[in-house]
Amino acid sequence: MGYKVAVVGATGNVGREMLSILDERGFPADEVVALASRRSQGTEVAFGDKTLKVQSLDTYDFSDTDICLMSAGGDISKEWSPRIGAKGCVVIDNSSAFRYDQDVPLIVPEVNADAVKGFTRKYIIANPNCSTAQLVVALKPLHEKATIKRVVVSTYQSVSGAGKEGMDELFQQSRAVFVSDPVENKKFTKRIAFNVIPHIDVFMEDGSTKEEWKVMAETKKMLDPKIKVTCTAVRVPVFIGHSEAVNIEFENPITADEARTILREAPGCLVIDKRENGGYITPHEAAGEDATYISRIREDQTLENGLNIWVVSDNLRKGAALNAVQIAELLVNRKLLGAKKAA
């Protein structure tokens, strides 16, 4: 007997990707339900070769649903996730609403799969920030080998991380530049077309942005609280795919060749690292792919035990929808969740 799965936020970028990935990976679902706000009720969304009619979250009964993939933003999640969890339906939440709650596991399956057992405390599991997800997939096997002391990461984040409105704004502004129309900023604080913006999320008291703080806090929670992390998060005029330049300081020696071998064998990682023109990955090639790609692996000559790496992944997939589905698969494969209909 298969599971009943609900996708909340099914009309958004990530929600649609969740539906696509559930179908692609053959998730054992007897029924998949698309949910969104009242205003989206009746909208049709694709699920494989089927079409689902979107139902209203407000009136949906979760009592016979096993798993809820939540991608409707933090405010909706704060209101609904505890209520859904109380019905015995496990919420896998893509927002930041519960990531820092000590009673809610924050999971990347390749990194800290064993922590998923803690879901029974609230029946909520948190998906990490998109830029953190790909970062920790690359860091985990290196940390196991040589123990990471400090990470300095600069992100180059695509506009799809800001939703459909971000993608629309990049398209409209790029077109306006070419036809000499006025360029309007709505979603972003400055023009994004042919520009970069060193500002994602709100500013905090120490001058960091919330996005930068998320990378630090989530890396510590999932990987190791002793690791020092600093981040500069930058929005770039790319539609899909986040990139990261990562500088890592280790406690123990590790060479670039050793790192390359380790990462080639690590789950979720794909190394493309030839020291020649085009021998590296860019977000354009990573779009639509599941892997976390790693290139430009080299030793940092300014540190005793240091490496530089370049990490790229599709932020709508590994950074969001794919990771959520992998968490659901983890629950099923480890037999932590029985289908209600089979009970």
C-alpha positions in Angstrom: 0.0 0.0 0.0 1.4 3.4 -1.0 1.4 6.7 0.8 -0.8 9.7 0.4 1.2 12.9 -0.2 0.1 16.5 -0.1 2.1 19.3 -1.7 1.3 22.7 -0.2 2.3 25.6 -2.5 1.8 23.5 -5.5 1.5 26.5 -7.9 4.9 28.0 -7.0 8.3 27.2 -8.5 9.4 24.8 -5.8 5.9 23.2 -5.4 5.8 22.4 -9.1 9.3 21.0 -8.9 8.2 18.8 -5.9 5.4 17.3 -8.0 7.8 16.7 -10.9 10.4 15.0 -8.7 7.9 12.8 -6.9 6.9 11.5 -10.3 10.5 11.2 -11.7 11.8 9.2 -8.8 8.7 6.9 -8.6 7.9 7.8 -5.0 5.5 5.1 -3.6 2.4 7.3 -3.5 -1.1 6.0 -4.1 -2.4 9.5 -4.2 -0.8 13.0 -4.6 -2.8 16.1 -3.7 -1.9 19.6 -4.8 -2.8 22.3 -2.3 -2.5 26.1 -2.4 -4.3 29.2 -1.2 -8.0 29.7 -1.9 -7.3 32.0 -4.8 -5.4 29.2 -6.6 -8.2 26.7 -6.1 -9.1 24.9 -9.4 -5.8 25.8 -11.0 -4.3 22.8 -12.9 -0.7 21.6 -12.2 1.2 18.8 -13.9 2.1 15.6 -12.1 3.9 13.3 -14.6 1.4 12.6 -17.4 -1.5 13.5 -15.1 -3.1 16.9 -14.3 -4.0 17.7 -10.7 -6.6 20.3 -9.8 -5.4 22.5 -6.9 -7.4 22.2 -3.7 -7.6 24.9 -1.0 -5.3 24.4 2.0 -7.9 26.0 4.2 -10.5 23.3 3.8 -8.3 20.2 3.3 -8.4 17.4 5.9 -4.9 16.0 6.6 -6.2 13.1 8.8 -5.7 10.5 6.1 -2.5 12.0 4.6 0.9 10.6 5.4 3.4 13.2 4.2 3.0 16.9 3.5 5.7 18.7 1.4 5.3 22.3 2.5 6.5 25.1 0.2 4.3 28.0 0.9 6.5 30.4 2.9 7.4 30.8 6.6 4.1 32.5 7.8 1.9 29.8 6.3 4.2 27.1 7.7 4.2 28.6 11.2 0.4 28.6 11.1 -0.2 25.2 9.5 2.7 22.8 10.1 2.0 22.2 13.8 -1.7 21.6 13.0 -0.9 19.2 10.2 1.7 17.4 12.4 -0.9 17.0 15.1 -3.0 15.0 12.7 -0.1 12.5 12.3 1.0 13.7 8.9 4.7 14.4 8.7 5.5 17.9 7.4 8.7 18.4 5.4 8.9 22.1 5.4 10.9 24.1 2.9 10.7 27.4 4.8 13.0 28.7 7.6 10.1 28.6 10.1 11.3 25.6 12.1 15.0 25.1 11.0 16.4 26.4 14.3 13.9 24.6 16.6 15.8 22.1 18.6 12.8 19.7 18.5 12.7 19.8 14.7 15.4 17.8 12.7 17.1 19.8 9.9 18.1 17.3 7.3 20.2 16.8 4.2 20.1 13.0 3.7 23.7 12.7 2.5 24.9 14.6 5.6 22.9 13.7 8.7 20.3 11.1 7.8 20.3 9.6 11.3 18.8 12.8 12.8 15.6 12.2 10.9 14.4 9.9 13.8 13.7 13.1 15.8 10.7 13.9 13.6 8.3 12.2 16.1 8.6 15.1 18.5 6.6 17.5 16.4 6.0 15.5 13.1 7.9 18.3 11.4 11.2 18.0 9.5 13.0 21.1 8.2 14.6 21.5 4.8 17.7 23.7 4.9 18.3 26.9 3.0 19.1 26.3 -0.6 22.6 27.6 -0.4 23.3 25.6 2.7 22.1 22.3 1.3 24.6 22.1 -1.5 27.4 23.5 0.7 27.1 20.8 3.4 26.8 18.0 0.8 30.3 19.0 -0.3 31.7 19.7 3.1 30.6 16.5 4.9 33.0 14.0 3.3 35.9 16.5 3.6 35.1 17.1 7.3 35.1 13.3 8.0 38.6 13.1 6.4 40.4 16.1 7.9 38.1 18.0 10.3 37.0 21.4 9.2 37.9 24.4 11.4 36.7 27.3 9.3 34.7 27.9 6.2 34.6 31.2 4.2 31.9 31.1 1.5 30.8 33.6 -1.1 27.5 32.7 -2.8 26.4 33.6 -6.3 22.6 33.0 -6.0 20.2 32.8 -8.9 17.0 34.9 -9.0 14.8 31.7 -8.8 15.7 31.7 -5.1 13.4 34.8 -4.9 10.5 32.9 -6.6 8.7 33.5 -9.8 8.7 37.3 -9.2 12.5 37.3 -9.2 12.7 35.3 -12.4 10.2 37.6 -14.1 12.1 40.7 -12.9 15.4 39.5 -14.4 13.6 38.7 -17.7 11.7 42.1 -17.8 14.7 44.1 -16.9 17.0 42.4 -19.4 14.4 43.0 -22.2 14.1 46.7 -21.1 17.9 47.2 -21.3 17.9 45.8 -24.9 15.0 47.9 -26.1 16.1 51.0 -24.1 12.9 51.0 -21.9 13.0 52.2 -18.3 14.3 49.5 -15.9 12.0 49.0 -12.9 13.0 47.4 -9.5 10.2 45.7 -7.7 11.4 42.4 -6.2 15.0 43.4 -5.8 16.5 46.5 -4.0 18.6 47.3 -7.1 18.6 46.4 -10.7 19.5 42.7 -11.2 19.9 42.7 -15.0 23.6 42.8 -15.9 24.4 43.5 -12.3 25.1 41.7 -8.9 23.5 42.6 -5.6 25.3 41.8 -2.3 22.1 41.6 -0.4 19.8 38.7 0.2 17.1 38.7 2.9 17.0 41.4 5.7 19.9 43.0 7.4 20.8 42.1 10.9 22.4 44.2 13.7 26.0 43.0 13.0 25.8 44.0 9.3 25.2 40.4 8.0 22.0 39.5 6.1 19.7 36.8 7.3 20.7 34.7 4.3 24.3 34.8 5.5 23.3 34.0 9.0 21.3 31.0 7.8 24.3 29.4 6.1 26.3 29.8 9.3 23.6 28.5 11.7 22.4 25.6 9.5 25.9 24.4 8.8 26.6 24.2 12.5 23.4 22.4 13.2 23.7 19.8 10.6 27.5 19.3 10.3 29.3 20.4 13.5 28.7 23.2 16.0 32.5 23.8 16.3 33.0 24.8 12.7 33.4 28.6 12.2 31.5 29.8 9.2 31.4 33.2 7.5 29.4 34.0 4.4 28.7 36.8 1.9 25.5 36.1 -0.1 25.2 37.7 -3.5 22.3 37.7 -6.0 23.4 37.3 -9.6 21.6 37.6 -12.9 21.2 33.8 -13.4 17.7 32.2 -13.7 18.4 28.8 -12.0 21.4 27.4 -10.1 23.4 28.7 -7.1 27.2 28.8 -7.1 29.6 29.1 -4.2 33.3 29.9 -3.9 34.3 28.0 -0.7 37.6 28.4 1.2 38.1 25.7 3.8 40.6 25.5 6.7 41.2 22.0 8.2 42.7 20.8 11.4 44.6 18.0 9.6 46.4 17.9 6.3 44.5 17.2 3.1 45.7 17.6 -0.5 43.7 18.6 -3.5 44.1 15.1 -5.0 42.8 13.5 -1.8 39.8 15.9 -1.8 39.1 15.1 -5.4 39.1 11.4 -4.7 36.9 11.7 -1.6 34.4 13.9 -3.3 34.2 11.6 -6.4 33.0 8.8 -4.1 30.8 10.9 -1.9 27.0 10.6 -2.1 25.3 13.4 -4.0 28.6 14.9 -5.3 29.8 15.0 -8.9 33.3 16.3 -9.6 34.0 18.1 -12.8 37.5 19.4 -12.4 39.9 19.6 -15.3 42.5 22.3 -15.3 41.6 23.5 -18.8 39.2 25.8 -20.6 35.6 24.7 -19.8 36.8 22.0 -17.3 34.4 23.1 -14.6 30.7 23.4 -14.0 28.5 26.5 -14.3 24.9 27.0 -13.1 23.7 26.8 -16.7 24.8 23.2 -17.0 23.6 22.3 -13.5 20.0 23.4 -14.1 17.6 20.5 -14.1 20.2 18.1 -12.5 20.2 16.5 -9.1 23.9 16.5 -8.2 25.9 18.9 -6.2 28.8 19.7 -8.6 32.3 20.5 -7.5 35.0 22.1 -9.5 38.2 24.2 -9.1 39.6 22.0 -6.3 42.9 23.4 -5.3 45.1 23.9 -2.3 45.2 27.3 -0.6 48.8 28.3 -0.2 48.0 30.9 2.4 46.9 28.3 4.9 48.6 25.4 6.5 45.7 23.0 5.7 43.5 24.8 3.3 41.5 24.1 0.1 39.4 26.2 -2.3 36.4 24.6 -4.1 33.7 25.8 -6.4 30.2 24.3 -5.7 27.2 24.5 -8.0 23.7 23.0 -7.8 20.2 23.6 -9.0 18.6 25.5 -6.1 15.1 24.4 -7.0 16.1 20.8 -6.8 18.8 19.9 -4.3 18.3 23.3 -2.7 14.6 22.7 -2.2 12.3 20.2 -3.9 14.7 17.2 -4.4 16.0 17.4 -0.8 12.4 17.4 0.5 11.5 14.3 -1.6 14.8 12.6 -0.5 13.7 13.2 3.2 10.4 11.6 2.4 12.2 8.6 0.8 14.4 8.4 3.9 11.3 8.0 6.1 9.9 5.3 3.9 13.2 3.4 3.4 14.0 3.3 7.1 10.4 2.2 7.8 9.9 5.2 10.1 6.5 5.9 8.7 3.6 3.5 7.8 0.9 4.4 5.3 -2.3 5.3 7.2 -4.4 3.4 4.6 -2.5 0.3 5.3 -2.9 0.6 9.1 
